[in-house]
Amino acid sequence: MRNRNQAARDQLVPVLARQAAVSATDLARSVGVSVPTLHRLLQELQGRVVVTGKARRTRYALRRPLRGDPSELPLYEVDEAGRAELAATVATIHPAGTWTNLADAGWPVPEESRDGWWGGLPYPLYDMRPQGYMGRQLARAEHRQLGVSADPQAWSDDDILYVLSRSGPDVSGNLILGDPAYERWLQAKTAPPRALEGASVGPAYARLAEEAIAAGVPGSSAAGEFPKFTTLRELPGCQTPHVLVKFSGADGSAAVQRWADLLVCEHLALESAATMPDIAAARSRVLQHGGRTFLELERFDRHGLFGRSRLNTLEAINAALLGDGSRDWTRLAGHLVRLGLLGPDDAQRIQHLWWFGRLIANTDMHLDNLSFRPRGTLTLAPTYDMLPMLYAPLPGGEVPPRPFEPPLPLPPQRAAWTLAQQAALLFWDRAAQDARISEGFRDIAKANARKLRELAEQI
């Protein structure tokens, strides 16, 4: 018996290293001992094994060190009043993946992750990862110190965990991963930077734009993406001083002028979308200084100076909860309703936004451009990134003419289409009259408004 147990003891770690979330019955069978004997052997590995689930749902996994550190990573959550508490811990496990119990913290989770098992990262962490213009900026500045690629798209899940735990105190949503990042948040809280205000905002934005450009980050509006930065500014009536600022180039080229036009259009589109019933939009304003156009967007995942709230994109939610290959917001919203994760009223709002986007020529309505606040179920967050991307310059800087063909609805969608058409018409009319937009694009807006009116009369 002793030899048999020693053989099982020798096999246990290699077997656990090959499969995660394994039951006691399967594990005992794999190493050739009874379940009671297995439990005694597992006690010898205390601290090296993650055990979770109750009764027949109990599963085991071998901890996998993250860059040599076997410790679990604390996951802190900041509430709207700016108070932080430990929400969960993240353990990396063999052969891949993580364990984190999000269900007890009130996050919607798929059935297979109910007890905390994830084949990759818990889905909120994918939304926290550095990405886009500012993600590339961080990677370019800190990749050597962090030991990761200069391209964040090349990062593994372990790279994302490590970077977030060291450099992630101010990411999307309200989670902070790891004690080093949490300590940085506490330090910033004790000595917050002064918010910009009054006449200092324009010159400061021009300086911050120059600093962002000087960082030499590859990719910008020439690649279909606005360069941007975050900062604090004080404005009467604002809900938070935290803002995301997109900006155009400063030269007089046709491409730069078009991007400047589109920034103003995004501001107008957000205001127009908010005229639809119960639609909330990110609060925005346009500033022009130093030859650049700036679009300032209040961060709706921030409250006051220190408060935060949960936020997850449809991209992350779809990957974790649905696994649907569609890019259609309305289709995915329907799936969420059927699962009891989204209310029918929010699904209706999403249909209105979907039609509104298509009727203002937004050809870039990907799943990262729609977000929710998760709290047991999902509620729709304010809309953002809504603009007529059909008219974006080509990567080489050319600004070709493009015809606008507004889509027609099927009969069941006519009411939503009509409501969205009215808001879209308001957008095109306002763009046609806004002096901050170039004359050439105002003419495009006039033509599109006329086309939309004519279409509405035909259906």
Order of alpha helices (4+ residues) and beta strands (2+ residues): alpha-alpha-alpha-beta-beta-beta-beta-beta-beta-alpha-alpha-alpha-beta-alpha-alpha-beta-beta-alpha-beta-beta-beta-beta-beta-alpha-alpha-alpha-beta-beta-alpha-alpha
